[in-house]
């Protein structure tokens, strides 16, 4: 299981791939060669972006529809706890693939901490990062956050992005208190009034509204001011990307086939999710998948997952100009463009 890191500066501490999780077939040597007639499936560990909410249903869809099996892959799914821990799991060899918030990757790389990971496809073409509050909280604009308490997970990308968001919106971030909560506690703590706002993806609104039991939910999307940012990007270790690009391409193709099916068939995808994660709410899951659809399809007819070097350069520039970091970040150090889906 993935341990919870206590402070954001400790997001990534190593680039080495340790022996806790061996690379799939094709990455090493030795062992008996599988029969050409029935090659052994590659065993892959996938960590979700954050919990097992509706937005994560597509991996289960790809499993149930046989897309991974068709690609010669057997997948084990583990719930993720946020971008920081998920990057650590990839870099530390405890997982092979995970959707990582791309801004978190840039912030980590820009601060001089090597991530040991690379993005290979954009799950979301725009950032989903946001803060959510209740209609009776008195928070209607970013400045209203001053003097309030925000709940989020210990390694959440939203907390990582907040200094940039605060600077661009004129918020004194020293006047905003952040408290650490477990993923499952966020919506409940907001609904009960224990916190004034929580970090969430914009598509999490139905889940938060369900917990709020009829109360209005207000959303402050970071994408309104932090432009040119991709949302989550399917990522892997730099080692796996270099040593087994065929596996990366096969996994990406199968996963994104599941993503396309999930957003086209949200109710069915929600039922599939519940078969694997019975604690989830079917209506909220289907609503999340409906909301996420516009975020996953690129403009101009590009394939799902597309990423461009030019846009990554612009995203780096936005963060640097906002004072998020001063170091240089080469686009190729955070994205393996040769593995990104092409039309």
C-alpha positions in Angstrom: 0.0 0.0 0.0 1.1 3.6 -0.5 2.1 5.5 2.6 0.9 9.0 3.2 3.7 11.7 3.1 3.4 14.4 5.7 4.7 17.5 3.9 4.5 18.6 0.3 8.2 19.3 -0.1 8.8 15.6 0.4 6.7 14.7 -2.7 9.5 13.0 -4.6 12.8 11.9 -3.0 14.2 9.5 -5.5 14.4 8.7 -9.2 15.7 5.1 -8.7 13.5 2.2 -9.5 13.8 -0.2 -6.6 13.2 -3.9 -6.7 9.8 -3.8 -4.9 8.0 -4.2 -8.2 9.7 -5.9 -11.1 9.4 -4.5 -14.6 6.9 -6.3 -16.8 8.0 -8.8 -19.5 10.4 -7.3 -22.0 12.2 -5.1 -19.4 14.6 -7.7 -18.1 16.4 -11.0 -18.9 16.2 -14.6 -17.8 13.3 -16.9 -17.2 11.5 -19.2 -19.6 10.3 -17.7 -22.9 6.5 -17.9 -23.2 5.0 -20.0 -25.9 4.6 -18.0 -29.2 1.1 -19.4 -29.5 0.0 -18.1 -26.0 2.3 -15.4 -24.8 2.1 -14.6 -21.1 0.2 -11.5 -20.2 2.2 -8.6 -18.8 1.4 -8.0 -15.2 0.8 -4.3 -14.5 0.0 -2.4 -11.4 -2.1 0.7 -11.9 -2.8 3.3 -9.3 -5.8 5.6 -9.7 -5.4 9.3 -9.6 -7.4 9.8 -6.4 -9.6 7.2 -4.8 -12.2 5.3 -6.8 -14.7 8.0 -7.6 -16.7 8.1 -10.9 -13.9 9.9 -12.7 -11.7 6.8 -12.2 -14.2 4.3 -13.7 -12.5 4.0 -17.1 -9.8 1.7 -15.9 -12.5 -0.7 -14.6 -14.3 -0.4 -18.0 -11.1 -1.3 -19.8 -10.8 -4.3 -17.6 -14.4 -5.5 -17.9 -14.6 -4.9 -21.7 -11.5 -7.0 -22.2 -9.4 -4.1 -23.7 -6.4 -4.9 -21.5 -6.7 -8.7 -22.2 -6.8 -7.9 -25.9 -3.5 -5.9 -25.4 -1.9 -8.8 -23.6 -2.0 -7.1 -20.2 -3.4 -8.2 -16.8 -4.0 -5.2 -14.6 -4.2 -4.9 -10.8 -5.8 -1.6 -9.6 -4.9 0.2 -6.4 -6.7 3.4 -5.2 -4.4 6.5 -5.4 -4.1 9.2 -2.7 -3.0 12.1 -4.9 -0.3 13.1 -7.3 2.6 13.3 -4.8 2.2 9.8 -3.5 1.4 8.5 -7.0 4.6 9.9 -8.4 6.5 8.3 -5.6 4.9 5.0 -6.3 5.9 5.1 -9.9 9.5 6.3 -9.2 9.9 3.8 -6.4 8.7 0.9 -8.5 5.5 0.2 -6.6 3.3 0.9 -9.6 3.7 0.9 -13.4 1.1 3.5 -14.4 -0.9 6.2 -12.8 -2.8 9.4 -13.9 -0.7 12.3 -12.4 -1.9 15.9 -12.3 0.4 17.4 -14.9 0.8 20.7 -13.0 2.1 18.7 -10.0 4.7 17.2 -12.3 5.8 20.6 -13.5 5.9 22.1 -10.0 8.0 19.2 -8.7 10.4 19.3 -11.6 10.6 23.1 -11.4 11.6 23.0 -7.8 14.6 20.9 -8.6 13.2 17.6 -7.3 13.6 14.8 -9.8 10.3 13.0 -10.3 11.6 9.8 -12.0 8.4 9.9 -14.0 7.2 11.0 -17.5 3.8 11.7 -18.9 2.8 9.7 -22.0 -0.8 10.9 -22.6 -3.1 13.6 -21.4 -6.2 12.2 -19.7 -7.7 15.7 -19.4 -7.0 18.4 -21.9 -7.6 21.1 -19.3 -6.9 21.3 -15.5 -9.7 20.1 -13.3 -8.3 21.5 -10.1 -10.7 23.6 -8.0 -11.9 24.5 -4.6 -15.5 23.7 -3.6 -17.6 25.3 -0.9 -21.2 25.4 0.1 -23.6 28.1 -1.0 -24.1 29.4 2.6 -20.4 29.7 3.4 -20.0 33.3 2.3 -17.3 32.3 -0.2 -18.2 33.5 -3.7 -14.8 34.6 -5.0 -11.2 33.7 -4.3 -10.6 36.7 -1.9 -13.3 35.3 0.4 -11.0 32.4 1.2 -8.9 34.6 3.5 -9.5 33.7 7.1 -11.1 30.4 6.2 -10.1 26.8 6.5 -9.5 24.5 3.5 -9.4 20.7 3.7 -7.4 18.6 1.4 -5.2 15.5 1.3 -1.6 15.7 2.4 -0.1 15.5 -1.1 -2.9 17.0 -3.2 -2.0 18.8 -6.3 -4.6 21.5 -5.4 -2.6 22.4 -2.4 0.5 22.5 -4.5 -1.2 24.8 -7.1 -2.8 27.1 -4.5 0.2 29.5 -4.1 0.0 30.1 -7.9 -3.8 30.5 -7.8 -3.6 32.8 -4.8 -1.0 35.1 -6.5 -3.0 35.3 -9.7 -6.2 36.1 -7.9 -4.8 38.5 -5.3 -5.4 36.2 -2.3 -3.0 36.5 0.8 -2.3 32.8 1.1 -0.9 33.3 4.6 -4.4 34.0 5.7 -5.8 30.7 4.5 -5.5 27.7 6.8 -5.1 24.2 5.3 -5.8 21.0 7.1 -5.0 17.5 6.0 -7.8 15.0 5.5 -8.2 11.5 4.0 -9.9 11.4 0.6 -13.1 9.9 1.9 -13.4 12.6 4.6 -13.3 15.6 2.3 -17.0 15.9 1.3 -18.3 14.9 4.7 -16.1 17.5 6.5 -17.4 20.2 4.1 -21.0 19.2 4.6 -20.7 19.2 8.4 -19.0 22.6 8.4 -15.8 21.4 9.9 -14.0 23.1 7.0 -15.1 26.0 4.8 -13.8 24.6 1.5 -12.2 21.5 0.1 -9.8 20.8 -2.7 -11.6 18.9 -5.5 -11.6 18.3 -9.2 -14.4 20.2 -10.9 -16.1 16.9 -11.9 -16.4 15.9 -8.3 -19.2 18.3 -7.8 -22.0 15.6 -8.0 -20.2 13.6 -5.3 -19.8 16.6 -3.0 -23.4 17.6 -3.7 -24.5 14.1 -2.7 -22.7 14.4 0.6 -24.1 18.0 1.1 -27.7 16.6 0.9 -29.3 19.3 -1.1 -27.1 22.3 -0.2 -25.8 24.4 -3.0 -22.2 23.6 -4.0 -20.0 26.4 -5.4 -16.9 25.8 -7.5 -13.8 28.0 -7.8 -12.0 26.4 -10.9 -8.2 27.0 -11.0 -8.4 26.8 -14.8 -10.1 30.2 -14.9 -6.8 31.8 -14.1 -4.1 29.1 -14.6 -4.3 28.7 -18.3 -2.7 26.3 -20.8 -2.6 23.5 -18.2 -3.3 19.9 -18.9 -5.2 18.1 -16.2 -4.2 14.6 -15.3 -1.7 12.8 -17.6 -1.1 9.1 -17.8 2.4 8.6 -16.4 5.0 5.9 -15.9 8.5 5.7 -14.7 11.2 7.1 -17.0 12.8 3.6 -16.8 9.8 1.8 -18.1 9.2 4.3 -20.8 12.7 3.8 -22.0 13.0 0.1 -21.6 9.5 -1.1 -22.7 7.8 1.4 -25.0 5.7 -1.3 -26.6 4.1 -2.1 -23.2 3.5 1.6 -22.6 1.8 2.0 -26.0 -0.4 -1.1 -25.5 -1.4 -0.1 -22.0 -2.2 3.5 -23.1 -4.3 2.3 -26.1 -6.3 -0.1 -23.9 -6.9 2.4 -21.1 -8.0 5.2 -23.4 -10.3 2.9 -25.2 -11.9 2.4 -21.8 -12.0 6.1 -21.2 -13.7 6.8 -24.5 -16.3 4.1 -23.7 -16.9 5.4 -20.2 -17.6 9.0 -21.2 -19.9 7.8 -24.1 -21.7 5.4 -21.8 -21.6 7.0 -18.3 -24.4 5.0 -16.7 -23.0 1.6 -17.8 -19.5 2.7 -16.7 -20.9 3.7 -13.3 -22.5 0.2 -13.0 -19.1 -1.4 -13.9 -17.4 0.8 -11.3 -19.9 -0.3 -8.6 -19.2 -3.9 -9.4 -15.6 -3.3 -8.3 -16.2 -0.6 -5.7 -19.6 -1.1 -4.1 -19.3 1.8 -1.7 -19.5 4.3 -4.6 -22.8 6.1 -5.6 -24.0 5.1 -9.1 -25.8 8.4 -9.8 -22.8 10.5 -8.7 -20.4 8.4 -10.6 -22.4 8.7 -13.8 -22.7 12.5 -13.3 -19.0 12.8 -12.9 -18.4 10.9 -16.1 -20.8 13.1 -17.9 -19.1 16.2 -16.7 -15.6 14.9 -17.6 -16.4 14.2 -21.2 -15.6 17.7 -22.5 -12.2 17.6 -20.8 -10.9 14.4 -22.3 -11.5 15.2 -26.0 -8.9 17.4 -27.7 -9.8 20.2 -30.1 -9.1 19.9 -33.8 -9.7 16.2 -34.2 -6.6 15.1 -32.4 -6.7 11.7 -30.7 -7.5 11.3 -27.1 -4.4 11.6 -25.0 -2.7 14.2 -27.3 0.0 16.5 -25.9 2.1 19.1 -27.7 5.5 20.4 -26.8 4.4 24.0 -27.5 1.6 23.8 -25.0 3.8 22.2 -22.4 6.3 25.1 -22.9 3.5 27.6 -22.4 2.3 25.8 -19.2 5.9 26.0 -17.8 6.0 29.7 -18.6 2.7 30.4 -16.8 4.0 28.8 -13.6 7.4 30.4 -13.8 5.8 33.9 -14.4 3.5 33.4 -11.4 6.6 32.6 -9.3 5.8 29.0 -8.7 9.4 28.1 -9.5 12.5 29.7 -11.0 14.3 26.7 -12.4 14.4 25.5 -16.0 12.2 22.6 -17.0 12.6 21.1 -20.4 9.4 19.7 -21.9 11.2 16.5 -22.8 12.1 15.9 -19.2 8.4 15.6 -18.2 6.8 14.2 -21.3 7.9 11.3 -23.5 6.5 12.8 -26.7 7.5 9.7 -28.7 4.9 7.7 -26.7 2.1 10.3 -26.8 -0.9 9.1 -29.0 -0.7 10.4 -32.6 -3.5 10.8 -35.1 
